[in-house]
Amino acid sequence: MGGGHYTAYVYHDSEDKWYDFDDRHVSHVSLDSIKSSAAYVLFYKRVHATTCSVTESTQ
């Protein structure tokens, strides 16, 4: 990754909050403000089967 301006949105699961990290600041943001089809890098957290449930969706 060359020079430029990079940002990241990060979910803090124990706080149940989203944060916006940029070159100089960290800000709390709402989920609605960051929903976008422009995302291009996603990270996932493994969840143990005993702590989650599975539901069917018709979508």
N, CA and C of each residue as an Amber inpcrd file, in Angstrom:
protein
   177
   0.8440000  -1.1640000   0.0000000   0.0000000   0.0000000   0.0000000
   0.8940000   1.2330000   0.0000000   0.7760000   2.0150000  -1.0250000
   1.5680000   3.2280000  -1.1170000   1.0050000   4.3300000  -0.2440000
   1.4620000   5.5270000  -0.4890000   0.9850000   6.6720000   0.2820000
  -0.4830000   6.9280000   0.0370000  -1.0680000   7.6700000   0.9120000
  -2.4760000   7.9990000   0.7490000  -3.1570000   8.1250000   2.0920000
  -4.4480000   8.2350000   2.0350000  -5.2630000   8.4060000   3.2350000
  -6.0650000   7.1310000   3.4520000  -5.9090000   6.5100000   4.5920000
  -6.5990000   5.2650000   4.8760000  -7.4990000   5.4310000   6.0890000
  -8.6640000   4.7980000   6.0210000  -9.5890000   4.8060000   7.1470000
 -10.0440000   3.3780000   7.4070000 -10.5680000   3.1500000   8.5910000
 -11.1100000   1.8370000   8.9340000 -12.2760000   2.0190000   9.8890000
 -13.2970000   1.2220000   9.6820000 -14.4080000   1.1570000  10.6230000
 -14.2440000  -0.1290000  11.4140000 -14.3300000  -0.0160000  12.7230000
 -14.0630000  -1.1570000  13.5960000 -15.2130000  -1.3210000  14.5810000
 -15.6720000  -2.5540000  14.7220000 -16.7230000  -2.8640000  15.6900000
 -16.0910000  -3.4170000  16.9560000 -16.4280000  -2.8330000  18.0920000
 -15.9380000  -3.2890000  19.3920000 -17.0770000  -4.0740000  20.0320000
 -16.9970000  -5.4050000  19.9690000 -18.1440000  -6.2130000  20.3730000
 -18.4870000  -6.1340000  21.8540000 -17.5190000  -5.9980000  22.7320000
 -17.8680000  -5.9230000  24.1540000 -18.5220000  -4.5870000  24.5140000
 -18.2870000  -3.5430000  23.7040000 -18.9450000  -2.2470000  23.9150000
 -20.1820000  -2.0890000  23.0430000 -20.3340000  -2.9610000  22.0360000
 -21.4300000  -2.8870000  21.0640000 -21.4570000  -1.5220000  20.3780000
 -20.2670000  -1.0540000  19.9430000 -20.1390000   0.2500000  19.2860000
 -19.2250000   0.1460000  18.0690000 -19.4530000   1.0470000  17.1120000
 -18.6070000   1.1750000  15.9260000 -17.7320000   2.4130000  16.0590000
 -16.5040000   2.3110000  15.5340000 -15.5540000   3.4180000  15.5710000
 -14.9810000   3.6600000  14.1840000 -14.6670000   4.9130000  13.8950000
 -14.0230000   5.3280000  12.6470000 -12.5900000   5.7370000  12.9790000
 -11.6290000   5.0030000  12.4310000 -10.2110000   5.3160000  12.6190000
  -9.7050000   5.9510000  11.3400000  -9.0560000   7.1070000  11.4260000
  -8.3820000   7.6710000  10.2610000  -6.9430000   7.9870000  10.6530000
  -6.2660000   8.7800000   9.8630000  -4.8450000   9.0320000  10.1040000
  -4.5530000   9.6930000  11.4440000  -5.4870000  10.4660000  11.9560000
  -5.2110000  11.2380000  13.1730000  -6.2450000  11.1110000  14.2750000
  -7.4350000  10.5940000  13.9880000  -8.5180000  10.6160000  14.9630000
  -9.2400000   9.2750000  15.0390000  -9.8930000   9.0670000  16.1710000
 -10.8130000   7.9500000  16.3570000 -12.1340000   8.5450000  16.8100000
 -13.2140000   8.1790000  16.1340000 -14.5290000   8.7280000  16.4570000
 -15.5480000   7.6080000  16.5650000 -16.5170000   7.7690000  17.4550000
 -17.6460000   6.8520000  17.5400000 -18.5920000   7.1750000  16.3890000
 -19.0910000   6.1500000  15.6940000 -20.0280000   6.3490000  14.5880000
 -21.1860000   5.3700000  14.7290000 -22.2970000   5.6970000  14.0930000
 -23.4450000   4.7970000  14.1110000 -23.3250000   3.7910000  12.9690000
 -23.9510000   2.6470000  13.1240000 -23.9360000   1.6300000  12.0750000
 -24.5530000   2.1740000  10.7920000 -25.6370000   2.9260000  10.8940000
 -26.2920000   3.4760000   9.7040000 -25.3770000   4.3950000   8.9080000
 -24.4760000   5.0930000   9.5890000 -23.6020000   6.0340000   8.8810000
 -22.4840000   5.3430000   8.1100000 -22.2370000   4.0630000   8.3790000
 -21.1330000   3.3860000   7.6890000 -21.5750000   2.3060000   6.7180000
 -22.8710000   1.9950000   6.6760000 -23.3490000   0.9860000   5.7300000
 -23.1170000   1.4870000   4.3150000 -22.4290000   0.6790000   3.5240000
 -22.0880000   1.1040000   2.1710000 -21.7230000  -0.1010000   1.3260000
 -21.9710000  -0.0120000   0.0370000 -21.5350000  -1.0640000  -0.8780000
 -20.0960000  -0.8470000  -1.3140000 -19.4470000   0.2040000  -0.8150000
 -18.0780000   0.5240000  -1.2210000 -17.0200000  -0.2200000  -0.4070000
 -17.4270000  -0.9990000   0.5860000 -16.4430000  -1.7220000   1.4030000
 -15.6940000  -2.7290000   0.5410000 -14.4050000  -2.8400000   0.7630000
 -13.6380000  -3.7890000  -0.0370000 -12.7390000  -4.6990000   0.7690000
 -12.6480000  -4.5130000   2.0610000 -11.8930000  -5.4230000   2.9220000
 -12.7430000  -5.7090000   4.1500000 -12.9950000  -6.9730000   4.4050000
 -13.8030000  -7.3550000   5.5580000 -13.0410000  -8.3630000   6.3970000
 -13.1870000  -8.2720000   7.6940000 -12.5900000  -9.2280000   8.6120000
 -13.7050000  -9.8450000   9.4330000 -13.5330000 -11.0770000   9.7740000
 -14.5480000 -11.7850000  10.5320000 -13.9720000 -12.3050000  11.8340000
 -14.8310000 -12.4440000  12.8160000 -14.4480000 -13.0110000  14.1050000
 -15.1430000 -14.3580000  14.2520000 -14.3770000 -15.3760000  14.6120000
 -14.9540000 -16.7010000  14.8090000 -15.8140000 -16.6980000  16.0710000
 -16.9930000 -17.3040000  15.9700000 -17.9080000 -17.4080000  17.0960000
 -18.1330000 -18.8870000  17.3680000 -18.0330000 -19.2890000  18.6140000
 -18.2560000 -20.6870000  18.9740000 -19.7320000 -21.0360000  18.8200000
 -20.0170000 -22.2470000  18.3760000 -21.3880000 -22.6800000  18.1200000
 -22.2680000 -22.5820000  19.3570000 -21.7010000 -22.6930000  20.5250000
 -22.5080000 -22.6270000  21.7490000 -22.9410000 -21.2050000  22.0810000
 -22.3590000 -20.2030000  21.4110000 -22.6990000 -18.8120000  21.7200000
 -23.5250000 -18.1490000  20.6290000 -23.9140000 -18.9010000  19.6120000
 -24.7110000 -18.2920000  18.5450000 -25.8310000 -19.2360000  18.1480000
 -26.7930000 -18.7030000  17.4040000 -27.8830000 -19.5260000  16.8980000
 -27.9800000 -19.3340000  15.3960000 -28.5710000 -20.3020000  14.7320000
 -28.7090000 -20.2570000  13.2810000 -30.1840000 -20.1500000  12.9580000
 -30.5390000 -19.2200000  12.0760000 -31.9160000 -19.0780000  11.6390000
 -31.9590000 -19.1000000  10.1270000 -33.0790000 -19.5370000   9.5820000
 -33.2410000 -19.5610000   8.1350000 -33.7530000 -18.2150000   7.6590000
 -33.3360000 -17.8420000   6.4520000 -33.7740000 -16.5870000   5.8550000
 -34.2970000 -16.8670000   4.4630000 -35.3160000 -16.1400000   4.0530000
 -35.8590000 -16.3020000   2.7080000 -35.3030000 -15.2690000   1.7490000
 -34.3470000 -14.4710000   2.1920000 -33.7830000 -13.4150000   1.3420000
 -32.7370000 -13.9610000   0.4230000
